[in-house]
Amino acid sequence: MSNVFVEPLPKGSSAAATSYALEYAHGASVTGREYPTQQQAINAARQLGHRPLVARVRNTDKGNPDHWRAA
């Protein structure tokens, strides 16, 4: 099982998240699609056998473990 990141979209914006994407640590998309809710993204990651990590902060850095928590 590898970690995947549930990224809020749009990235780098202070606006509310409108959707979520699953990404690997190097930024590549896991599924190539956006999910309307964070829970749907988490469920998809689990079905694929990954460990989803969700953001603790709005502007995330995948290299900073303080920005993420296990879903």
Secondary structure, 3 states (H helix, E strand, C coil): CCEEEEEEECCCCCCCCCEEEEECCCCCEEEEEEECCHHHHHHHHHHCCCEEEEECCCCCCCCCHHHEEEC
